[in-house]
């Protein structure tokens, strides 16, 4: 079994890829879903997501059957 290693934080494009969705959908989830992990702005042009938070949210959605 191969274990996939993710960096501790990822940019929005890779975050969207993690969920197999488009970037527009990712930003819609940020705006509309109160339980979705919040992005962090490092600067005016650099936004990241915490990978562990994204994966925990994804796993919670699977366990809820959503």
mmCIF file of the N, C-alpha and C atoms, coordinates in Angstrom:
data_MODEL
# 
_entry.id   MODEL 
# 
loop_
_atom_site.group_PDB 
_atom_site.id 
_atom_site.type_symbol 
_atom_site.label_atom_id 
_atom_site.label_alt_id 
_atom_site.label_comp_id 
_atom_site.label_asym_id 
_atom_site.label_entity_id 
_atom_site.label_seq_id 
_atom_site.pdbx_PDB_ins_code 
_atom_site.Cartn_x 
_atom_site.Cartn_y 
_atom_site.Cartn_z 
_atom_site.occupancy 
_atom_site.B_iso_or_equiv 
_atom_site.pdbx_formal_charge 
_atom_site.auth_seq_id 
_atom_site.auth_comp_id 
_atom_site.auth_asym_id 
_atom_site.auth_atom_id 
_atom_site.pdbx_PDB_model_num 
ATOM 1   N N  . UNK A 1 1  ? 0.844   -1.183 0.000  1.00 0.00 ? 1  UNK A N  1 
ATOM 2   C CA . UNK A 1 1  ? 0.000   0.000  0.000  1.00 0.00 ? 1  UNK A CA 1 
ATOM 3   C C  . UNK A 1 1  ? 0.884   1.239  0.000  1.00 0.00 ? 1  UNK A C  1 
ATOM 4   N N  . UNK A 1 2  ? 0.602   2.140  -0.909 1.00 0.00 ? 2  UNK A N  1 
ATOM 5   C CA . UNK A 1 2  ? 1.380   3.363  -1.024 1.00 0.00 ? 2  UNK A CA 1 
ATOM 6   C C  . UNK A 1 2  ? 0.703   4.470  -0.228 1.00 0.00 ? 2  UNK A C  1 
ATOM 7   N N  . UNK A 1 3  ? 1.489   5.159  0.579  1.00 0.00 ? 3  UNK A N  1 
ATOM 8   C CA . UNK A 1 3  ? 0.975   6.275  1.367  1.00 0.00 ? 3  UNK A CA 1 
ATOM 9   C C  . UNK A 1 3  ? 1.320   7.569  0.639  1.00 0.00 ? 3  UNK A C  1 
ATOM 10  N N  . UNK A 1 4  ? 0.305   8.383  0.404  1.00 0.00 ? 4  UNK A N  1 
ATOM 11  C CA . UNK A 1 4  ? 0.517   9.660  -0.284 1.00 0.00 ? 4  UNK A CA 1 
ATOM 12  C C  . UNK A 1 4  ? 0.782   10.740 0.759  1.00 0.00 ? 4  UNK A C  1 
ATOM 13  N N  . UNK A 1 5  ? 1.889   11.437 0.604  1.00 0.00 ? 5  UNK A N  1 
ATOM 14  C CA . UNK A 1 5  ? 2.254   12.508 1.518  1.00 0.00 ? 5  UNK A CA 1 
ATOM 15  C C  . UNK A 1 5  ? 1.807   13.843 0.929  1.00 0.00 ? 5  UNK A C  1 
ATOM 16  N N  . UNK A 1 6  ? 1.141   14.657 1.746  1.00 0.00 ? 6  UNK A N  1 
ATOM 17  C CA . UNK A 1 6  ? 0.723   15.991 1.341  1.00 0.00 ? 6  UNK A CA 1 
ATOM 18  C C  . UNK A 1 6  ? 1.490   17.013 2.164  1.00 0.00 ? 6  UNK A C  1 
ATOM 19  N N  . UNK A 1 7  ? 1.797   18.158 1.583  1.00 0.00 ? 7  UNK A N  1 
ATOM 20  C CA . UNK A 1 7  ? 2.433   19.217 2.366  1.00 0.00 ? 7  UNK A CA 1 
ATOM 21  C C  . UNK A 1 7  ? 1.445   19.738 3.407  1.00 0.00 ? 7  UNK A C  1 
ATOM 22  N N  . UNK A 1 8  ? 1.918   20.398 4.452  1.00 0.00 ? 8  UNK A N  1 
ATOM 23  C CA . UNK A 1 8  ? 1.024   20.877 5.516  1.00 0.00 ? 8  UNK A CA 1 
ATOM 24  C C  . UNK A 1 8  ? 0.023   21.924 5.044  1.00 0.00 ? 8  UNK A C  1 
ATOM 25  N N  . UNK A 1 9  ? 0.349   22.643 3.984  1.00 0.00 ? 9  UNK A N  1 
ATOM 26  C CA . UNK A 1 9  ? -0.600  23.621 3.442  1.00 0.00 ? 9  UNK A CA 1 
ATOM 27  C C  . UNK A 1 9  ? -0.514  23.570 1.921  1.00 0.00 ? 9  UNK A C  1 
ATOM 28  N N  . UNK A 1 10 ? -1.657  23.869 1.282  1.00 0.00 ? 10 UNK A N  1 
ATOM 29  C CA . UNK A 1 10 ? -1.692  23.827 -0.169 1.00 0.00 ? 10 UNK A CA 1 
ATOM 30  C C  . UNK A 1 10 ? -2.440  25.044 -0.712 1.00 0.00 ? 10 UNK A C  1 
ATOM 31  N N  . UNK A 1 11 ? -2.126  25.390 -1.937 1.00 0.00 ? 11 UNK A N  1 
ATOM 32  C CA . UNK A 1 11 ? -2.769  26.517 -2.612 1.00 0.00 ? 11 UNK A CA 1 
ATOM 33  C C  . UNK A 1 11 ? -4.157  26.100 -3.085 1.00 0.00 ? 11 UNK A C  1 
ATOM 34  N N  . UNK A 1 12 ? -5.027  27.050 -3.396 1.00 0.00 ? 12 UNK A N  1 
ATOM 35  C CA . UNK A 1 12 ? -6.399  26.730 -3.804 1.00 0.00 ? 12 UNK A CA 1 
ATOM 36  C C  . UNK A 1 12 ? -6.509  25.767 -4.986 1.00 0.00 ? 12 UNK A C  1 
ATOM 37  N N  . UNK A 1 13 ? -5.635  25.887 -5.965 1.00 0.00 ? 13 UNK A N  1 
ATOM 38  C CA . UNK A 1 13 ? -5.694  25.007 -7.132 1.00 0.00 ? 13 UNK A CA 1 
ATOM 39  C C  . UNK A 1 13 ? -5.512  23.548 -6.725 1.00 0.00 ? 13 UNK A C  1 
ATOM 40  N N  . UNK A 1 14 ? -4.547  23.284 -5.851 1.00 0.00 ? 14 UNK A N  1 
ATOM 41  C CA . UNK A 1 14 ? -4.319  21.914 -5.384 1.00 0.00 ? 14 UNK A CA 1 
ATOM 42  C C  . UNK A 1 14 ? -5.417  21.460 -4.430 1.00 0.00 ? 14 UNK A C  1 
ATOM 43  N N  . UNK A 1 15 ? -5.963  22.396 -3.659 1.00 0.00 ? 15 UNK A N  1 
ATOM 44  C CA . UNK A 1 15 ? -7.072  22.056 -2.765 1.00 0.00 ? 15 UNK A CA 1 
ATOM 45  C C  . UNK A 1 15 ? -8.275  21.600 -3.581 1.00 0.00 ? 15 UNK A C  1 
ATOM 46  N N  . UNK A 1 16 ? -8.549  22.287 -4.672 1.00 0.00 ? 16 UNK A N  1 
ATOM 47  C CA . UNK A 1 16 ? -9.649  21.887 -5.553 1.00 0.00 ? 16 UNK A CA 1 
ATOM 48  C C  . UNK A 1 16 ? -9.385  20.507 -6.141 1.00 0.00 ? 16 UNK A C  1 
ATOM 49  N N  . UNK A 1 17 ? -8.146  20.254 -6.506 1.00 0.00 ? 17 UNK A N  1 
ATOM 50  C CA . UNK A 1 17 ? -7.777  18.958 -7.068 1.00 0.00 ? 17 UNK A CA 1 
ATOM 51  C C  . UNK A 1 17 ? -7.960  17.839 -6.033 1.00 0.00 ? 17 UNK A C  1 
ATOM 52  N N  . UNK A 1 18 ? -7.715  18.138 -4.774 1.00 0.00 ? 18 UNK A N  1 
ATOM 53  C CA . UNK A 1 18 ? -7.884  17.165 -3.700 1.00 0.00 ? 18 UNK A CA 1 
ATOM 54  C C  . UNK A 1 18 ? -9.321  16.647 -3.648 1.00 0.00 ? 18 UNK A C  1 
ATOM 55  N N  . UNK A 1 19 ? -10.287 17.526 -3.956 1.00 0.00 ? 19 UNK A N  1 
ATOM 56  C CA . UNK A 1 19 ? -11.704 17.153 -3.942 1.00 0.00 ? 19 UNK A CA 1 
ATOM 57  C C  . UNK A 1 19 ? -12.229 16.806 -5.336 1.00 0.00 ? 19 UNK A C  1 
ATOM 58  N N  . UNK A 1 20 ? -11.374 16.905 -6.347 1.00 0.00 ? 20 UNK A N  1 
ATOM 59  C CA . UNK A 1 20 ? -11.754 16.652 -7.731 1.00 0.00 ? 20 UNK A CA 1 
ATOM 60  C C  . UNK A 1 20 ? -12.882 17.591 -8.164 1.00 0.00 ? 20 UNK A C  1 
ATOM 61  N N  . UNK A 1 21 ? -12.705 18.871 -7.842 1.00 0.00 ? 21 UNK A N  1 
ATOM 62  C CA . UNK A 1 21 ? -13.660 19.922 -8.201 1.00 0.00 ? 21 UNK A CA 1 
ATOM 63  C C  . UNK A 1 21 ? -12.894 21.072 -8.847 1.00 0.00 ? 21 UNK A C  1 
ATOM 64  N N  . UNK A 1 22 ? -13.602 22.017 -9.408 1.00 0.00 ? 22 UNK A N  1 
ATOM 65  C CA . UNK A 1 22 ? -12.973 23.202 -9.983 1.00 0.00 ? 22 UNK A CA 1 
ATOM 66  C C  . UNK A 1 22 ? -12.705 24.244 -8.906 1.00 0.00 ? 22 UNK A C  1 
ATOM 67  N N  . UNK A 1 23 ? -11.853 25.203 -9.241 1.00 0.00 ? 23 UNK A N  1 
ATOM 68  C CA . UNK A 1 23 ? -11.540 26.265 -8.283 1.00 0.00 ? 23 UNK A CA 1 
ATOM 69  C C  . UNK A 1 23 ? -12.762 27.109 -7.941 1.00 0.00 ? 23 UNK A C  1 
ATOM 70  N N  . UNK A 1 24 ? -13.635 27.337 -8.931 1.00 0.00 ? 24 UNK A N  1 
ATOM 71  C CA . UNK A 1 24 ? -14.845 28.127 -8.664 1.00 0.00 ? 24 UNK A CA 1 
ATOM 72  C C  . UNK A 1 24 ? -15.726 27.426 -7.634 1.00 0.00 ? 24 UNK A C  1 
ATOM 73  N N  . UNK A 1 25 ? -15.823 26.108 -7.734 1.00 0.00 ? 25 UNK A N  1 
ATOM 74  C CA . UNK A 1 25 ? -16.610 25.341 -6.768 1.00 0.00 ? 25 UNK A CA 1 
ATOM 75  C C  . UNK A 1 25 ? -15.974 25.417 -5.383 1.00 0.00 ? 25 UNK A C  1 
ATOM 76  N N  . UNK A 1 26 ? -14.649 25.356 -5.319 1.00 0.00 ? 26 UNK A N  1 
ATOM 77  C CA . UNK A 1 26 ? -13.944 25.478 -4.042 1.00 0.00 ? 26 UNK A CA 1 
ATOM 78  C C  . UNK A 1 26 ? -14.299 26.797 -3.368 1.00 0.00 ? 26 UNK A C  1 
ATOM 79  N N  . UNK A 1 27 ? -14.244 27.891 -4.111 1.00 0.00 ? 27 UNK A N  1 
ATOM 80  C CA . UNK A 1 27 ? -14.542 29.200 -3.535 1.00 0.00 ? 27 UNK A CA 1 
ATOM 81  C C  . UNK A 1 27 ? -16.023 29.333 -3.176 1.00 0.00 ? 27 UNK A C  1 
ATOM 82  N N  . UNK A 1 28 ? -16.883 28.664 -3.922 1.00 0.00 ? 28 UNK A N  1 
ATOM 83  C CA . UNK A 1 28 ? -18.304 28.664 -3.571 1.00 0.00 ? 28 UNK A CA 1 
ATOM 84  C C  . UNK A 1 28 ? -18.512 27.928 -2.253 1.00 0.00 ? 28 UNK A C  1 
ATOM 85  N N  . UNK A 1 29 ? -17.817 26.809 -2.063 1.00 0.00 ? 29 UNK A N  1 
ATOM 86  C CA . UNK A 1 29 ? -17.911 26.071 -0.796 1.00 0.00 ? 29 UNK A CA 1 
ATOM 87  C C  . UNK A 1 29 ? -17.422 26.941 0.357  1.00 0.00 ? 29 UNK A C  1 
ATOM 88  N N  . UNK A 1 30 ? -16.338 27.677 0.145  1.00 0.00 ? 30 UNK A N  1 
ATOM 89  C CA . UNK A 1 30 ? -15.821 28.572 1.193  1.00 0.00 ? 30 UNK A CA 1 
ATOM 90  C C  . UNK A 1 30 ? -16.887 29.604 1.568  1.00 0.00 ? 30 UNK A C  1 
ATOM 91  N N  . UNK A 1 31 ? -17.572 30.138 0.568  1.00 0.00 ? 31 UNK A N  1 
ATOM 92  C CA . UNK A 1 31 ? -18.576 31.181 0.806  1.00 0.00 ? 31 UNK A CA 1 
ATOM 93  C C  . UNK A 1 31 ? -19.867 30.634 1.404  1.00 0.00 ? 31 UNK A C  1 
ATOM 94  N N  . UNK A 1 32 ? -20.284 29.444 0.976  1.00 0.00 ? 32 UNK A N  1 
ATOM 95  C CA . UNK A 1 32 ? -21.604 28.955 1.341  1.00 0.00 ? 32 UNK A CA 1 
ATOM 96  C C  . UNK A 1 32 ? -21.633 27.930 2.473  1.00 0.00 ? 32 UNK A C  1 
ATOM 97  N N  . UNK A 1 33 ? -20.592 27.167 2.632  1.00 0.00 ? 33 UNK A N  1 
ATOM 98  C CA . UNK A 1 33 ? -20.588 26.109 3.654  1.00 0.00 ? 33 UNK A CA 1 
ATOM 99  C C  . UNK A 1 33 ? -19.857 26.598 4.897  1.00 0.00 ? 33 UNK A C  1 
ATOM 100 N N  . UNK A 1 34 ? -20.601 26.759 5.956  1.00 0.00 ? 34 UNK A N  1 
ATOM 101 C CA . UNK A 1 34 ? -20.019 27.293 7.204  1.00 0.00 ? 34 UNK A CA 1 
ATOM 102 C C  . UNK A 1 34 ? -19.020 26.332 7.840  1.00 0.00 ? 34 UNK A C  1 
ATOM 103 N N  . UNK A 1 35 ? -19.158 25.019 7.557  1.00 0.00 ? 35 UNK A N  1 
ATOM 104 C CA . UNK A 1 35 ? -18.256 24.041 8.164  1.00 0.00 ? 35 UNK A CA 1 
ATOM 105 C C  . UNK A 1 35 ? -17.009 23.776 7.321  1.00 0.00 ? 35 UNK A C  1 
ATOM 106 N N  . UNK A 1 36 ? -16.917 24.395 6.140  1.00 0.00 ? 36 UNK A N  1 
ATOM 107 C CA . UNK A 1 36 ? -15.754 24.175 5.279  1.00 0.00 ? 36 UNK A CA 1 
ATOM 108 C C  . UNK A 1 36 ? -14.555 24.938 5.838  1.00 0.00 ? 36 UNK A C  1 
ATOM 109 N N  . UNK A 1 37 ? -13.367 24.313 5.814  1.00 0.00 ? 37 UNK A N  1 
ATOM 110 C CA . UNK A 1 37 ? -12.169 24.985 6.351  1.00 0.00 ? 37 UNK A CA 1 
ATOM 111 C C  . UNK A 1 37 ? -11.904 26.331 5.683  1.00 0.00 ? 37 UNK A C  1 
ATOM 112 N N  . UNK A 1 38 ? -11.552 27.303 6.484  1.00 0.00 ? 38 UNK A N  1 
ATOM 113 C CA . UNK A 1 38 ? -11.284 28.666 6.007  1.00 0.00 ? 38 UNK A CA 1 
ATOM 114 C C  . UNK A 1 38 ? -9.878  28.757 5.420  1.00 0.00 ? 38 UNK A C  1 
ATOM 115 N N  . UNK A 1 39 ? -9.733  29.484 4.330  1.00 0.00 ? 39 UNK A N  1 
ATOM 116 C CA . UNK A 1 39 ? -8.395  29.728 3.778  1.00 0.00 ? 39 UNK A CA 1 
ATOM 117 C C  . UNK A 1 39 ? -7.654  30.758 4.628  1.00 0.00 ? 39 UNK A C  1 
ATOM 118 N N  . UNK A 1 40 ? -6.354  30.768 4.485  1.00 0.00 ? 40 UNK A N  1 
ATOM 119 C CA . UNK A 1 40 ? -5.514  31.740 5.180  1.00 0.00 ? 40 UNK A CA 1 
ATOM 120 C C  . UNK A 1 40 ? -4.772  32.565 4.128  1.00 0.00 ? 40 UNK A C  1 
ATOM 121 N N  . UNK A 1 41 ? -4.828  33.866 4.281  1.00 0.00 ? 41 UNK A N  1 
ATOM 122 C CA . UNK A 1 41 ? -4.119  34.755 3.358  1.00 0.00 ? 41 UNK A CA 1 
ATOM 123 C C  . UNK A 1 41 ? -2.745  35.066 3.921  1.00 0.00 ? 41 UNK A C  1 
ATOM 124 N N  . UNK A 1 42 ? -1.733  34.677 3.189  1.00 0.00 ? 42 UNK A N  1 
ATOM 125 C CA . UNK A 1 42 ? -0.366  34.992 3.598  1.00 0.00 ? 42 UNK A CA 1 
ATOM 126 C C  . UNK A 1 42 ? 0.039   36.374 3.115  1.00 0.00 ? 42 UNK A C  1 
ATOM 127 N N  . UNK A 1 43 ? -0.518  36.760 1.974  1.00 0.00 ? 43 UNK A N  1 
ATOM 128 C CA . UNK A 1 43 ? -0.274  38.093 1.422  1.00 0.00 ? 43 UNK A CA 1 
ATOM 129 C C  . UNK A 1 43 ? -1.432  38.401 0.485  1.00 0.00 ? 43 UNK A C  1 
ATOM 130 N N  . UNK A 1 44 ? -1.376  39.530 -0.169 1.00 0.00 ? 44 UNK A N  1 
ATOM 131 C CA . UNK A 1 44 ? -2.451  39.923 -1.084 1.00 0.00 ? 44 UNK A CA 1 
ATOM 132 C C  . UNK A 1 44 ? -2.623  38.933 -2.230 1.00 0.00 ? 44 UNK A C  1 
ATOM 133 N N  . UNK A 1 45 ? -1.556  38.236 -2.583 1.00 0.00 ? 45 UNK A N  1 
ATOM 134 C CA . UNK A 1 45 ? -1.611  37.321 -3.726 1.00 0.00 ? 45 UNK A CA 1 
ATOM 135 C C  . UNK A 1 45 ? -1.341  35.873 -3.374 1.00 0.00 ? 45 UNK A C  1 
ATOM 136 N N  . UNK A 1 46 ? -1.332  35.536 -2.104 1.00 0.00 ? 46 UNK A N  1 
ATOM 137 C CA . UNK A 1 46 ? -1.025  34.163 -1.704 1.00 0.00 ? 46 UNK A CA 1 
ATOM 138 C C  . UNK A 1 46 ? -2.013  33.679 -0.644 1.00 0.00 ? 46 UNK A C  1 
ATOM 139 N N  . UNK A 1 47 ? -2.848  32.722 -1.021 1.00 0.00 ? 47 UNK A N  1 
ATOM 140 C CA . UNK A 1 47 ? -3.824  32.126 -0.121 1.00 0.00 ? 47 UNK A CA 1 
ATOM 141 C C  . UNK A 1 47 ? -3.534  30.639 -0.024 1.00 0.00 ? 47 UNK A C  1 
ATOM 142 N N  . UNK A 1 48 ? -3.636  30.099 1.185  1.00 0.00 ? 48 UNK A N  1 
ATOM 143 C CA . UNK A 1 48 ? -3.393  28.673 1.398  1.00 0.00 ? 48 UNK A CA 1 
ATOM 144 C C  . UNK A 1 48 ? -4.535  28.063 2.208  1.00 0.00 ? 48 UNK A C  1 
ATOM 145 N N  . UNK A 1 49 ? -4.618  26.754 2.151  1.00 0.00 ? 49 UNK A N  1 
ATOM 146 C CA . UNK A 1 49 ? -5.528  25.971 2.976  1.00 0.00 ? 49 UNK A CA 1 
ATOM 147 C C  . UNK A 1 49 ? -4.688  24.991 3.779  1.00 0.00 ? 49 UNK A C  1 
ATOM 148 N N  . UNK A 1 50 ? -5.118  24.725 5.008  1.00 0.00 ? 50 UNK A N  1 
ATOM 149 C CA . UNK A 1 50 ? -4.456  23.732 5.842  1.00 0.00 ? 50 UNK A CA 1 
ATOM 150 C C  . UNK A 1 50 ? -4.887  22.353 5.340  1.00 0.00 ? 50 UNK A C  1 
ATOM 151 N N  . UNK A 1 51 ? -3.933  21.544 4.921  1.00 0.00 ? 51 UNK A N  1 
ATOM 152 C CA . UNK A 1 51 ? -4.230  20.243 4.339  1.00 0.00 ? 51 UNK A CA 1 
ATOM 153 C C  . UNK A 1 51 ? -4.927  19.326 5.331  1.00 0.00 ? 51 UNK A C  1 
ATOM 154 N N  . UNK A 1 52 ? -4.484  19.316 6.580  1.00 0.00 ? 52 UNK A N  1 
ATOM 155 C CA . UNK A 1 52 ? -5.097  18.450 7.585  1.00 0.00 ? 52 UNK A CA 1 
ATOM 156 C C  . UNK A 1 52 ? -6.568  18.816 7.810  1.00 0.00 ? 52 UNK A C  1 
ATOM 157 N N  . UNK A 1 53 ? -6.869  20.107 7.824  1.00 0.00 ? 53 UNK A N  1 
ATOM 158 C CA . UNK A 1 53 ? -8.259  20.551 7.990  1.00 0.00 ? 53 UNK A CA 1 
ATOM 159 C C  . UNK A 1 53 ? -9.118  20.106 6.809  1.00 0.00 ? 53 UNK A C  1 
ATOM 160 N N  . UNK A 1 54 ? -8.584  20.235 5.596  1.00 0.00 ? 54 UNK A N  1 
ATOM 161 C CA . UNK A 1 54 ? -9.332  19.814 4.409  1.00 0.00 ? 54 UNK A CA 1 
ATOM 162 C C  . UNK A 1 54 ? -9.609  18.314 4.436  1.00 0.00 ? 54 UNK A C  1 
ATOM 163 N N  . UNK A 1 55 ? -8.600  17.541 4.790  1.00 0.00 ? 55 UNK A N  1 
ATOM 164 C CA . UNK A 1 55 ? -8.773  16.091 4.807  1.00 0.00 ? 55 UNK A CA 1 
ATOM 165 C C  . UNK A 1 55 ? -9.723  15.658 5.919  1.00 0.00 ? 55 UNK A C  1 
ATOM 166 N N  . UNK A 1 56 ? -9.673  16.324 7.052  1.00 0.00 ? 56 UNK A N  1 
ATOM 167 C CA . UNK A 1 56 ? -10.600 16.011 8.144  1.00 0.00 ? 56 UNK A CA 1 
ATOM 168 C C  . UNK A 1 56 ? -12.031 16.332 7.731  1.00 0.00 ? 56 UNK A C  1 
ATOM 169 N N  . UNK A 1 57 ? -12.227 17.458 7.030  1.00 0.00 ? 57 UNK A N  1 
ATOM 170 C CA . UNK A 1 57 ? -13.565 17.826 6.555  1.00 0.00 ? 57 UNK A CA 1 
ATOM 171 C C  . UNK A 1 57 ? -14.062 16.794 5.547  1.00 0.00 ? 57 UNK A C  1 
ATOM 172 N N  . UNK A 1 58 ? -13.180 16.398 4.636  1.00 0.00 ? 58 UNK A N  1 
ATOM 173 C CA . UNK A 1 58 ? -13.547 15.390 3.628  1.00 0.00 ? 58 UNK A CA 1 
ATOM 174 C C  . UNK A 1 58 ? -13.960 14.077 4.286  1.00 0.00 ? 58 UNK A C  1 
ATOM 175 N N  . UNK A 1 59 ? -13.192 13.646 5.280  1.00 0.00 ? 59 UNK A N  1 
ATOM 176 C CA . UNK A 1 59 ? -13.508 12.397 5.976  1.00 0.00 ? 59 UNK A CA 1 
ATOM 177 C C  . UNK A 1 59 ? -14.819 12.498 6.745  1.00 0.00 ? 59 UNK A C  1 
ATOM 178 N N  . UNK A 1 60 ? -15.092 13.664 7.321  1.00 0.00 ? 60 UNK A N  1 
ATOM 179 C CA . UNK A 1 60 ? -16.347 13.870 8.042  1.00 0.00 ? 60 UNK A CA 1 
ATOM 180 C C  . UNK A 1 60 ? -17.533 13.802 7.085  1.00 0.00 ? 60 UNK A C  1 
ATOM 181 N N  . UNK A 1 61 ? -17.353 14.321 5.864  1.00 0.00 ? 61 UNK A N  1 
ATOM 182 C CA . UNK A 1 61 ? -18.436 14.270 4.888  1.00 0.00 ? 61 UNK A CA 1 
ATOM 183 C C  . UNK A 1 61 ? -18.726 12.837 4.474  1.00 0.00 ? 61 UNK A C  1 
ATOM 184 N N  . UNK A 1 62 ? -17.672 12.035 4.353  1.00 0.00 ? 62 UNK A N  1 
ATOM 185 C CA . UNK A 1 62 ? -17.849 10.622 3.985  1.00 0.00 ? 62 UNK A CA 1 
ATOM 186 C C  . UNK A 1 62 ? -18.583 9.866  5.087  1.00 0.00 ? 62 UNK A C  1 
ATOM 187 N N  . UNK A 1 63 ? -18.231 10.149 6.348  1.00 0.00 ? 63 UNK A N  1 
ATOM 188 C CA . UNK A 1 63 ? -18.855 9.432  7.460  1.00 0.00 ? 63 UNK A CA 1 
ATOM 189 C C  . UNK A 1 63 ? -20.317 9.842  7.654  1.00 0.00 ? 63 UNK A C  1 
ATOM 190 N N  . UNK A 1 64 ? -20.667 11.072 7.236  1.00 0.00 ? 64 UNK A N  1 
ATOM 191 C CA . UNK A 1 64 ? -22.046 11.537 7.332  1.00 0.00 ? 64 UNK A CA 1 
ATOM 192 C C  . UNK A 1 64 ? -22.876 11.053 6.151  1.00 0.00 ? 64 UNK A C  1 
ATOM 193 N N  . UNK A 1 65 ? -22.213 10.506 5.142  1.00 0.00 ? 65 UNK A N  1 
ATOM 194 C CA . UNK A 1 65 ? -22.931 10.014 3.978  1.00 0.00 ? 65 UNK A CA 1 
ATOM 195 C C  . UNK A 1 65 ? -23.371 11.087 3.017  1.00 0.00 ? 65 UNK A C  1 
ATOM 196 N N  . UNK A 1 66 ? -22.673 12.230 3.036  1.00 0.00 ? 66 UNK A N  1 
ATOM 197 C CA . UNK A 1 66 ? -23.029 13.356 2.144  1.00 0.00 ? 66 UNK A CA 1 
ATOM 198 C C  . UNK A 1 66 ? -22.395 13.138 0.793  1.00 0.00 ? 66 UNK A C  1 
# 
